[in-house]
Amino acid sequence: MTATRVLYMEERKGQDPDPCYRREFDAKVVERGPDYVVLDQTLFYAEGGGQPDDHGILRWTGGEANVPRVTKEKGVVKHHVDRMPEGDDVHGVIDWERRYKHMRMHTSQHIMSGLVFRIYAARTVGNQIHADFSRVDFQPANFTAEDLRRIEGECNRVVDAAMDVRIFEEDRVAVQNRVEDRALLDLIPQSIRRLRIIEVGSADYCPCGGTHLKNTKEIGRVNILEKRSKGKETDRISYELLPP
């Protein structure tokens, strides 16, 4: 099976519509499973990498199906549906409210991970994004209350600076020379020689396959909820996003 063309993964170019902000697309069904379809291309994000999947609908002439789950295996995206499409031509519509919340959270997580690495030399060793809160695990770390106030303040300074978020591809060797220990590059198969980069102004630069904002001003305010120890030299920070 040929890998699905993932439309939101494509580079942002000039005045073209931003791939992460597109809400609808046309596609063809290329495989049918017991409760899913594979399309030749998609805007749906498949669960993984700490980011939840997109939800939405697939429409065709005379009907539509809900898409409550999206998974990915070996480059093939499976759209789980509550009704099998009739025919091969479909029109997909993303649940934009859900997608946008995840974009705000994911970009804010990059900001936090980047500044914690820069200030405290603590790597991000795990993260999970949700619509209403997110968590990030750092190591080595033993943050004090003062540290948490500083992290929150530094995150919000990046938000206030309205930094642009760039998405582009770069050779793996160039990325290795730049990110040092910030990113877990060993988790990315060596066969992948071009990496998709998310660059948040001067705040962060990291390979990532998720959906992201165009500018940090869209985030709102970062509000740290708590810190918990998750083992030797590992701290988990949970936070939410508040309106500007």
C-alpha positions as CSV (number, residue, x, y, z in Angstrom):
1,M,0.0,0.0,0.0
2,T,1.4,3.4,-1.0
3,A,1.8,5.9,1.9
4,T,-0.9,8.4,2.3
5,R,-0.1,12.0,1.2
6,V,-0.4,14.0,4.4
7,L,-1.4,17.5,3.3
8,Y,-0.8,19.4,6.6
9,M,2.8,18.1,6.6
10,E,3.7,20.1,3.5
11,E,5.8,23.3,3.7
12,R,4.3,26.7,4.2
13,K,5.0,28.7,1.0
14,G,4.5,32.4,0.5
15,Q,0.8,33.4,0.1
16,D,-0.5,29.9,-0.4
17,P,-3.1,28.7,2.1
18,D,-1.3,27.4,5.2
19,P,-1.5,23.6,5.3
20,C,-2.1,23.3,9.0
21,Y,-5.1,25.7,8.7
22,R,-6.9,24.0,5.9
23,R,-10.2,22.5,7.0
24,E,-11.5,20.6,4.0
25,F,-10.1,18.4,1.2
26,D,-11.0,16.1,-1.6
27,A,-9.7,12.5,-1.8
28,K,-10.2,9.1,-3.2
29,V,-10.7,5.9,-1.2
30,V,-7.9,3.4,-2.0
31,E,-8.6,0.7,0.6
32,R,-11.5,-0.4,2.7
33,G,-11.2,-2.2,6.0
34,P,-13.9,-3.6,8.4
35,D,-14.3,-0.1,10.0
36,Y,-11.9,2.2,8.2
37,V,-10.9,3.6,4.9
38,V,-7.5,4.6,3.5
39,L,-7.5,7.7,1.3
40,D,-4.9,8.8,-1.3
41,Q,-4.5,12.1,0.7
42,T,-5.7,13.5,3.9
43,L,-5.7,16.5,6.3
44,F,-6.6,14.4,9.3
45,Y,-3.8,14.1,11.9
46,A,-3.3,10.5,13.0
47,E,-2.8,9.9,16.8
48,G,0.8,9.7,17.9
49,G,3.8,11.8,19.0
50,G,1.9,13.1,22.0
51,Q,-0.8,14.8,19.9
52,P,-4.4,13.4,19.7
53,D,-5.9,12.5,16.4
54,D,-8.3,14.8,14.5
55,H,-12.0,14.1,14.3
56,G,-14.4,15.1,11.5
57,I,-16.5,13.8,8.7
58,L,-16.2,12.3,5.3
59,R,-19.0,13.2,2.8
60,W,-20.0,11.8,-0.6
61,T,-22.9,12.2,-2.9
62,G,-26.0,11.2,-0.8
63,G,-24.3,10.6,2.5
64,E,-21.6,11.2,5.2
65,A,-19.7,9.3,7.8
66,N,-18.3,10.4,11.2
67,V,-14.5,10.0,11.7
68,P,-14.0,9.4,15.5
69,R,-10.5,8.0,15.2
70,V,-7.5,8.3,12.9
71,T,-4.5,6.0,13.1
72,K,-1.3,5.5,11.1
73,E,0.8,2.5,10.4
74,K,3.9,2.5,8.1
75,G,2.8,5.7,6.4
76,V,-0.7,4.5,5.8
77,V,-3.4,6.6,7.5
78,K,-6.6,4.8,8.5
79,H,-9.8,6.9,8.9
80,H,-12.1,4.9,11.2
81,V,-15.7,5.5,10.2
82,D,-19.2,4.8,11.5
83,R,-20.5,4.2,8.0
84,M,-18.7,3.0,4.9
85,P,-18.5,5.5,2.0
86,E,-20.5,4.7,-1.1
87,G,-18.2,5.2,-4.0
88,D,-14.6,6.3,-4.0
89,D,-14.8,10.1,-4.1
90,V,-15.1,11.7,-0.7
91,H,-14.8,15.2,0.8
92,G,-13.2,15.4,4.2
93,V,-14.0,18.1,6.8
94,I,-11.9,18.5,9.9
95,D,-13.4,19.3,13.4
96,W,-11.6,22.7,13.4
97,E,-12.3,23.6,17.0
98,R,-10.6,20.4,18.2
99,R,-7.7,20.8,15.7
100,Y,-7.0,24.4,16.6
101,K,-6.9,23.7,20.4
102,H,-4.3,21.0,19.7
103,M,-2.3,23.4,17.5
104,R,-2.2,26.0,20.3
105,M,-1.2,23.4,22.8
106,H,1.5,21.8,20.5
107,T,3.2,25.1,19.7
108,S,3.2,26.1,23.4
109,Q,4.8,22.8,24.3
110,H,7.6,23.5,21.9
111,I,8.2,26.9,23.5
112,M,8.3,25.4,27.0
113,S,10.5,22.5,25.9
114,G,12.9,24.8,24.1
115,L,13.4,27.3,26.9
116,V,13.6,24.6,29.6
117,F,16.4,22.9,27.6
118,R,18.1,26.3,27.1
119,I,17.9,27.5,30.7
120,Y,18.0,24.2,32.7
121,A,19.6,21.8,30.2
122,A,16.7,19.4,30.8
123,R,15.5,17.4,27.8
124,T,11.9,16.6,27.0
125,V,11.5,12.9,27.5
126,G,7.7,12.7,27.2
127,N,4.7,14.8,26.5
128,Q,0.9,14.5,26.0
129,I,-1.2,17.2,24.5
130,H,-5.0,17.5,25.3
131,A,-7.5,20.1,24.3
132,D,-7.8,21.6,27.8
133,F,-4.3,20.9,29.3
134,S,-1.0,19.4,28.5
135,R,1.9,17.8,30.3
136,V,5.7,17.7,29.6
137,D,8.3,15.4,31.3
138,F,11.8,16.9,31.7
139,Q,15.0,15.2,32.7
140,P,17.2,15.9,34.5
141,A,15.0,18.2,36.5
142,N,14.1,19.2,40.1
143,F,12.2,22.4,39.6
144,T,11.5,24.8,42.5
145,A,8.4,27.0,42.8
146,E,10.6,29.9,41.6
147,D,11.7,27.8,38.6
148,L,8.1,27.2,37.6
149,R,7.3,31.0,37.8
150,R,10.3,31.6,35.6
151,I,9.3,29.0,33.1
152,E,5.7,30.4,32.9
153,G,7.0,33.9,32.6
154,E,9.5,33.0,29.8
155,C,6.8,31.2,27.9
156,N,4.4,34.2,28.0
157,R,7.2,36.5,26.9
158,V,7.5,34.5,23.8
159,V,3.7,34.7,23.3
160,D,3.8,38.4,23.8
161,A,6.7,38.8,21.3
162,A,4.3,37.4,18.5
163,M,7.0,35.2,17.0
164,D,6.4,33.6,13.6
165,V,6.4,29.8,13.4
166,R,8.2,28.4,10.4
167,I,7.6,24.9,9.0
168,F,10.2,23.6,6.5
169,E,12.4,20.6,5.7
170,E,16.1,20.3,6.4
171,D,18.8,17.6,5.9
172,R,19.2,15.3,8.9
173,V,22.9,16.1,9.2
174,A,22.2,19.8,9.5
175,V,19.6,19.2,12.1
176,Q,21.9,17.0,14.1
177,N,24.6,19.7,14.1
178,R,22.1,22.3,15.4
179,V,19.8,20.7,17.9
180,E,22.4,18.7,19.9
181,D,20.4,17.1,22.8
182,R,17.2,19.1,22.4
183,A,15.5,16.5,20.2
184,L,15.5,12.7,20.5
185,L,16.7,12.1,16.9
186,D,17.6,8.5,17.7
187,L,13.9,7.8,17.7
188,I,13.6,8.9,14.1
189,P,14.6,6.0,11.6
190,Q,18.0,6.6,10.0
191,S,16.4,6.0,6.6
192,I,14.7,9.4,6.9
193,R,17.2,11.9,5.7
194,R,15.0,15.0,5.3
195,L,13.3,16.2,8.5
196,R,10.3,18.4,9.0
197,I,11.3,21.3,11.2
198,I,9.2,23.5,13.5
199,E,11.0,26.8,14.3
200,V,9.3,29.1,16.8
201,G,11.1,32.4,16.3
202,S,14.2,32.4,18.4
203,A,12.5,30.2,21.1
204,D,12.8,26.7,19.6
205,Y,13.9,24.6,16.6
206,C,13.0,21.0,16.6
207,P,11.9,18.2,14.2
208,C,8.2,17.5,14.5
209,G,5.3,15.9,12.6
210,G,2.5,17.8,14.3
211,T,0.2,20.7,13.5
212,H,1.2,24.2,14.6
213,L,0.2,27.8,14.7
214,K,1.5,30.5,12.4
215,N,2.4,32.9,15.2
216,T,2.8,32.6,19.0
217,K,0.3,35.4,19.6
218,E,-2.5,32.8,18.9
219,I,-1.5,30.8,22.0
220,G,-3.1,33.0,24.7
221,R,-1.5,32.7,28.2
222,V,0.5,29.8,29.6
223,N,-0.7,28.9,33.1
224,I,1.3,26.2,34.9
225,L,-1.0,24.0,37.0
226,E,1.4,21.8,38.9
227,K,4.7,19.9,39.0
228,R,5.1,16.3,39.9
229,S,8.1,14.1,40.3
230,K,8.0,11.1,37.9
231,G,11.1,9.3,39.2
232,K,14.8,10.0,39.5
233,E,15.6,13.5,38.2
234,T,12.3,13.6,36.2
235,D,9.7,16.3,36.7
236,R,6.3,16.6,35.0
237,I,4.9,20.0,34.4
238,S,1.2,20.3,33.6
239,Y,-0.3,23.5,32.2
240,E,-3.3,25.1,30.6
241,L,-3.8,27.9,28.1
242,L,-5.9,30.9,29.1
243,P,-7.4,33.6,26.9
244,P,-5.0,36.5,26.0
